[in-house]
Amino acid sequence: MKRNFKKLIAIALSTAAMITVLSGCGSETTSDAPKKSDTSTKQPVTLTYAIWDKNQEPGMKAIADAFTQENPNIKVKVEVTPWNQYWTKLEAAATGGELPDVFWMHVNNFLKYQSNGLLMDITDRLKDSKDVDLNNFPEGLVDLYTADEKKYAIPKDYDTIALWYNKTLFDQANIPYPDDTWDWNKLLEVAQKLTDPSKGIYGFSAPQIDQEGYWNFIYQNGGYVISEDRKKSGYDQEATKEAIQFYADLSLKYKVSPTIQQFADTSSNQYFESGKTAMCLAGSWMISEFGANDYVKQNCDLTVIPHGKEKASIYNGLGNAVSAKTKHPEEAWKFLEFMGTKEANMIQGQKGAAIPAYKGCESAWIDFNKGFNVKAYSDMLEYGVIYQNSKTAPKWSESQKTYMTKILSGQVSVEDGCNQLAKEMNGFLDSEK
């Protein structure tokens, strides 16, 4: 009996040892796989969420609070850094290995951060998610934050470009307000009537800006900035040159817009906010600023952008991303996942932060901004053209700025400037292959 008892003890100890070894081996082989988080049993965690727009802070905090209410052990600290300092701060944090856990990403910088392994690859997590379906977001926005067929962010919002106009100046000239029937010819005709040099008032603003300026005209004329396969510049195309010529003529030929030199001292938005331009193009992100400006609030409104041969309005959107080096990957993913839900997008709209990227949630944002005809922004998504980007965009964007400044200031012709720009762009695009 003694002998049998000792034998049983030996077997039990041996079995326990084997289980321990096997458990250790199992943890090593599955450490890279996404783990299901049971946040109810974990220690409290505080995530950092970096954004750059003070106007959107209340909305982002409301989303964070709603998330924490569902996940009491995860708190989210919203950190706001103005746009001009945001990327400098983010780059310094990346260099020091201390990126925020979750942060806003813009398409202009996406590939830079993605290619350097700084963004969490959320492809597999999205496939397993029961809360987020990317089919609920515009395909163009999803594609913005996709690289090498992998996903690195969930769309947060979107913006389009509309025509803002000064109702008071229109009323004084007895001119009906612009509407969806307007084309380029009507825009020019009315801009000429509203331009009054003696009062320093211009009918329209045509600054050296792509997204809120000439890109819209290019696509309305059937031209393009980059080919769909991202291999060729469209600036040497006749349709593109025609659009640029019309845009340049607004200032150089028809004198209905301030010059490029004038815009160097006063921005297009500042001209409009002071009543010195009757019309301008502006993105939906300007709603907060325009709504806070007493002059614009009392005298102005917006409508859909005038069309050319086609209807087109450049649209873009921010993405919410997670640091690849976060110390709290499961909690950060859980917060990111929540921000991709209809609930979070409705909160964003109800707080007036931005147009929610989640389809069908635009109404909340529209209701918040009843002072203006903001529905025009969401209406244009139907014929929106996604913001143009590629791996070498930072480089060819500088070339674009250089040559467009020369063209719009009359230093070079549209023909020569566009051909030279296309040549430089093609060189950069060739290097991507």
ZAMARGU-4260 file (C-alpha; in steps of 0.2 Angstrom, whole numbers, plus 5000, padded with zeros to 4 digits):
<rodrens>
0) 5000/5000/5000 | 5014/5012/5005 | 5023/5007/4989 | 5007/5011/4978 | 5004/5027/4987
5) 5022/5033/4983 | 5019/5028/4965 | 5004/5038/4964 | 5012/5053/4971 | 5026/5051/4958
10) 5014/5050/4944 | 5005/5066/4950 | 5021/5076/4951 | 5026/5070/4934 | 5010/5075/4926
15) 5010/5092/4934 | 5027/5095/4928 | 5022/5090/4910 | 5007/5102/4911 | 5018/5116/4916
20) 5030/5113/4902 | 5017/5111/4889 | 5008/5127/4895 | 5025/5137/4893 | 5027/5130/4876
25) 5009/5135/4871 | 5011/5153/4876 | 5027/5155/4866 | 5019/5149/4850 | 5004/5159/4851
30) 5011/5176/4858 | 5009/5185/4841 | 4991/5180/4838 | 4977/5192/4843 | 4971/5188/4860
35) 4953/5191/4866 | 4953/5204/4880 | 4944/5201/4896 | 4945/5218/4902 | 4934/5215/4917
40) 4949/5205/4925 | 4963/5217/4921 | 4971/5231/4931 | 4965/5248/4927 | 4973/5256/4911
45) 4973/5274/4905 | 4975/5276/4886 | 4981/5292/4877 | 4971/5298/4862 | 4979/5312/4852
50) 4970/5324/4841 | 4973/5341/4834 | 4956/5350/4833 | 4951/5359/4849 | 4934/5361/4841
55) 4932/5342/4841 | 4938/5339/4859 | 4920/5339/4867 | 4915/5326/4854 | 4930/5315/4856
60) 4929/5316/4875 | 4910/5311/4874 | 4915/5296/4864 | 4929/5292/4877 | 4917/5293/4891
65) 4904/5282/4883 | 4918/5269/4880 | 4924/5270/4898 | 4906/5268/4904 | 4905/5251/4895
70) 4923/5247/4900 | 4926/5254/4918 | 4944/5248/4919 | 4949/5258/4903 | 4950/5277/4904
75) 4955/5287/4889 | 4964/5304/4890 | 4961/5315/4875 | 4976/5326/4871 | 4974/5341/4859
80) 4989/5348/4850 | 4986/5361/4836 | 4989/5355/4818 | 5005/5365/4816 | 5013/5356/4831
85) 5004/5340/4830 | 5015/5331/4817 | 5031/5338/4825 | 5026/5331/4842 | 5020/5315/4834
90) 5037/5312/4825 | 5047/5316/4841 | 5036/5303/4850 | 5039/5290/4837 | 5058/5293/4837
95) 5057/5291/4856 | 5046/5276/4855 | 5032/5285/4865 | 5018/5287/4852 | 5001/5290/4859
100) 4991/5273/4861 | 4978/5279/4849 | 4979/5295/4837 | 4972/5304/4822 | 4980/5300/4806
105) 4979/5310/4790 | 4982/5303/4773 | 4996/5315/4769 | 5007/5306/4783 | 4999/5289/4783
110) 5011/5280/4772 | 5026/5288/4781 | 5020/5280/4797 | 5014/5264/4790 | 5030/5260/4780
115) 5040/5263/4796 | 5030/5250/4806 | 5023/5263/4818 | 5004/5258/4815 | 4996/5243/4821
120) 4990/5231/4807 | 4972/5229/4811 | 4967/5217/4797 | 4965/5201/4806 | 4957/5210/4821
125) 4944/5218/4809 | 4940/5201/4802 | 4936/5194/4819 | 4927/5209/4825 | 4908/5208/4829
130) 4907/5227/4831 | 4915/5234/4816 | 4911/5231/4798 | 4921/5242/4785 | 4906/5240/4773
135) 4898/5253/4784 | 4910/5266/4778 | 4913/5274/4761 | 4925/5263/4751 | 4937/5278/4746
140) 4940/5281/4765 | 4944/5263/4769 | 4956/5263/4754 | 4965/5279/4761 | 4972/5269/4775
145) 4975/5253/4766 | 4993/5248/4761 | 4999/5232/4754 | 4981/5225/4756 | 4982/5228/4775
150) 4971/5239/4785 | 4979/5252/4797 | 4965/5263/4803 | 4946/5264/4804 | 4938/5279/4795
155) 4933/5293/4808 | 4925/5306/4797 | 4924/5313/4780 | 4924/5331/4772 | 4919/5338/4755
160) 4921/5355/4747 | 4907/5367/4745 | 4903/5385/4739 | 4901/5398/4752 | 4893/5414/4748
165) 4890/5431/4756 | 4871/5433/4756 | 4872/5452/4760 | 4883/5456/4745 | 4871/5445/4734
170) 4856/5455/4741 | 4864/5472/4738 | 4867/5467/4720 | 4849/5459/4719 | 4857/5443/4713
175) 4849/5426/4717 | 4859/5415/4728 | 4869/5401/4720 | 4861/5384/4719 | 4864/5366/4711
180) 4861/5373/4694 | 4877/5384/4694 | 4891/5379/4682 | 4908/5388/4679 | 4900/5401/4667
185) 4888/5406/4680 | 4901/5407/4694 | 4912/5418/4683 | 4897/5429/4678 | 4891/5432/4695
190) 4909/5434/4702 | 4912/5448/4689 | 4896/5457/4695 | 4900/5456/4713 | 4918/5462/4711
195) 4920/5480/4717 | 4938/5487/4716 | 4933/5503/4724 | 4928/5494/4740 | 4941/5481/4739
200) 4928/5467/4736 | 4932/5452/4725 | 4918/5440/4718 | 4928/5424/4721 | 4944/5417/4729
205) 4956/5407/4719 | 4971/5403/4730 | 4985/5391/4728 | 4976/5377/4736 | 4973/5360/4729
210) 4959/5351/4740 | 4949/5367/4742 | 4954/5374/4725 | 4960/5369/4708 | 4958/5350/4711
215) 4939/5351/4711 | 4940/5361/4694 | 4952/5347/4687 | 4940/5333/4690 | 4925/5343/4685
220) 4933/5345/4668 | 4937/5327/4666 | 4955/5328/4670 | 4965/5320/4684 | 4980/5323/4696
225) 4986/5305/4696 | 4980/5290/4686 | 4970/5277/4695 | 4984/5265/4695 | 4995/5279/4703
230) 5008/5277/4689 | 5006/5293/4679 | 5003/5312/4682 | 4988/5320/4674 | 4995/5338/4673
235) 5000/5335/4655 | 4982/5331/4650 | 4972/5344/4640 | 4957/5342/4651 | 4968/5346/4666
240) 4976/5361/4658 | 4959/5368/4653 | 4954/5368/4671 | 4970/5376/4677 | 4968/5389/4664
245) 4951/5393/4669 | 4956/5394/4688 | 4971/5405/4684 | 4961/5417/4673 | 4950/5421/4688
250) 4964/5431/4695 | 4975/5435/4680 | 4963/5439/4667 | 4946/5442/4675 | 4952/5450/4691
255) 4938/5443/4701 | 4950/5435/4714 | 4964/5442/4724 | 4981/5438/4717 | 4993/5425/4724
260) 5004/5439/4731 | 4989/5445/4741 | 4985/5428/4747 | 5002/5427/4754 | 4997/5440/4767
265) 4978/5436/4769 | 4971/5419/4767 | 4956/5415/4757 | 4946/5411/4773 | 4951/5428/4781
270) 4945/5437/4765 | 4928/5429/4767 | 4927/5431/4785 | 4929/5450/4783 | 4917/5452/4769
275) 4930/5455/4756 | 4925/5441/4745 | 4908/5436/4739 | 4912/5418/4737 | 4925/5405/4741
280) 4927/5386/4742 | 4929/5379/4759 | 4929/5361/4767 | 4917/5355/4779 | 4930/5356/4793
285) 4928/5375/4792 | 4910/5374/4800 | 4916/5377/4817 | 4927/5392/4813 | 4914/5400/4802
290) 4900/5397/4814 | 4911/5406/4828 | 4913/5421/4817 | 4900/5434/4820 | 4901/5441/4802
295) 4900/5424/4793 | 4886/5418/4805 | 4875/5433/4801 | 4879/5436/4782 | 4884/5419/4774
300) 4878/5402/4769 | 4884/5388/4758 | 4878/5377/4744 | 4885/5363/4733 | 4900/5367/4722
305) 4897/5373/4705 | 4900/5360/4691 | 4910/5360/4675 | 4907/5346/4662 | 4905/5334/4677
310) 4900/5336/4695 | 4915/5333/4707 | 4920/5338/4725 | 4936/5332/4732 | 4933/5322/4748
315) 4945/5316/4762 | 4944/5309/4779 | 4953/5306/4795 | 4957/5289/4802 | 4959/5283/4820
320) 4975/5272/4821 | 4984/5263/4835 | 5002/5263/4839 | 5011/5247/4834 | 5021/5250/4850
325) 5007/5253/4862 | 5010/5245/4879 | 4991/5241/4880 | 4987/5233/4863 | 4971/5224/4868
330) 4964/5239/4877 | 4969/5251/4863 | 4961/5240/4850 | 4945/5239/4860 | 4944/5258/4860
335) 4948/5259/4842 | 4934/5246/4839 | 4922/5256/4849 | 4925/5271/4838 | 4921/5261/4823
340) 4903/5258/4829 | 4887/5267/4824 | 4885/5272/4843 | 4902/5282/4843 | 4899/5290/4826
345) 4882/5296/4831 | 4890/5304/4847 | 4903/5312/4835 | 4888/5319/4824 | 4878/5325/4839
350) 4892/5335/4846 | 4895/5343/4829 | 4913/5337/4829 | 4914/5332/4810 | 4903/5322/4797
355) 4903/5304/4804 | 4911/5292/4792 | 4898/5279/4797 | 4885/5278/4783 | 4868/5285/4789
360) 4875/5295/4804 | 4877/5312/4794 | 4860/5317/4800 | 4866/5320/4818 | 4879/5332/4812
365) 4867/5341/4800 | 4855/5344/4815 | 4869/5351/4826 | 4873/5364/4812 | 4856/5370/4808
370) 4862/5388/4806 | 4869/5384/4789 | 4864/5373/4774 | 4877/5360/4779 | 4867/5346/4771
375) 4876/5351/4755 | 4892/5344/4761 | 4885/5326/4763 | 4875/5328/4747 | 4891/5329/4737
380) 4898/5313/4743 | 4888/5305/4729 | 4899/5312/4716 | 4915/5315/4727 | 4932/5311/4721
385) 4944/5304/4734 | 4959/5314/4739 | 4974/5311/4728 | 4989/5302/4736 | 5003/5290/4733
390) 5020/5285/4742 | 5029/5299/4735 | 5015/5312/4738 | 5026/5323/4750 | 5038/5325/4736
395) 5027/5328/4721 | 5016/5339/4732 | 5031/5351/4734 | 5033/5351/4715 | 5014/5355/4713
400) 5015/5369/4725 | 5030/5376/4716 | 5023/5376/4698 | 5005/5380/4703 | 5012/5396/4712
405) 5021/5401/4696 | 5006/5397/4685 | 4994/5407/4696 | 5006/5422/4698 | 5008/5422/4679
410) 5027/5418/4680 | 5025/5403/4668 | 5011/5398/4656 | 4998/5385/4660 | 5005/5374/4646
415) 5023/5375/4651 | 5020/5374/4670 | 5009/5359/4669 | 5021/5350/4657 | 5035/5353/4668
420) 5025/5348/4684 | 5020/5332/4675 | 5037/5328/4671 | 5043/5330/4689 | 5028/5320/4696
425) 5031/5306/4683 | 5049/5304/4690 | 5043/5302/4708 | 5029/5290/4703 | 5041/5280/4693
430) 5052/5278/4708 | 5037/5269/4717 | 5037/5255/4705
</rodrens>
